[in-house]
Amino acid sequence: EADIYQTPRYLVIGTGKKITLECSQTMGHDKMYWYQQDPGMELHLIHYSYGVNSTEKGDLSSESTVSRIRTEHFPLTLESARPSHTSQYLCASSALQVHGELFFGEGSRLTVL
Amino acid sequence: AQSVAQPEDQVNVAEGNPLTVKCTYSVSGNPYLFWYVQYPNRGLQFLLKYITGDNLVKGSYGFEAEFNKSQTSFHLKKPSALVSDSALYFCAVRERGSYIPTFGRGTSLIVHP
């Protein structure tokens, strides 16, 4: 089992609320990623980080923001949630080797009413 | 630019029969190739990867994949399917020098009893 954790697993909130999805890994991985996935559908990269104080936007435009103050922690924040943000959010990390596989968390399923 | 295609949205196979899930890729130079599996309401789990060397790669749960450079393919195979293999399977590719994988759209594998 990979040591990467996401909370909350499920969240239902109202429009306009601010939310933070937490992601932590205990493997010391420098690279971390956030993907958005509608149920049973393809993954879209929304943010990634190569290390502390490094964050980049991914291929899919997103109104979310991320931070990387500590190696093990990579939270994702939505300042004002909307129904269009309803989706599953997957966090992942990978080791230093460029051919290293990704380790995924269990996901956070967000529903915005 | 790197890309990956999974031409089948769904693959159906009877339990005990061999299964193949197809993947083709496009990269500049030699690729790193990966297969992941996703069960309902879970994150992705790493199955196997090709880095270099032997074209036949063995992974978790009895799965294997064959790298074919001339056909730019990396098909996932298993000699005898189990009902518990039913899940969503993702192929991914990384160009050497990149830390960002590109995922396919996913293939739903359904194994019938």
Chai-1 contact restraints between the chains, C-beta under 6 A:
chainA,res_idxA,chainB,res_idxB,connection_type,confidence,min_distance_angstrom,max_distance_angstrom,comment,restraint_id
A,K31,B,Y99,contact,1.0,0.0,6.0,A-B,restraint_1
A,E42,B,R105,contact,1.0,0.0,6.0,A-B,restraint_2
A,E42,B,G106,contact,1.0,0.0,6.0,A-B,restraint_3
A,L43,B,F103,contact,1.0,0.0,6.0,A-B,restraint_4
A,L90,B,G43,contact,1.0,0.0,6.0,A-B,restraint_5
A,H99,B,Y32,contact,1.0,0.0,6.0,A-B,restraint_6
A,H99,B,I51,contact,1.0,0.0,6.0,A-B,restraint_7
A,E101,B,F34,contact,1.0,0.0,6.0,A-B,restraint_8
A,E101,B,F46,contact,1.0,0.0,6.0,A-B,restraint_9
A,E101,B,K49,contact,1.0,0.0,6.0,A-B,restraint_10
A,F104,B,G43,contact,1.0,0.0,6.0,A-B,restraint_11
A,F104,B,L44,contact,1.0,0.0,6.0,A-B,restraint_12
A,G105,B,G43,contact,1.0,0.0,6.0,A-B,restraint_13
A,E106,B,R42,contact,1.0,0.0,6.0,A-B,restraint_14
A,E106,B,G43,contact,1.0,0.0,6.0,A-B,restraint_15
A,G107,B,G43,contact,1.0,0.0,6.0,A-B,restraint_16
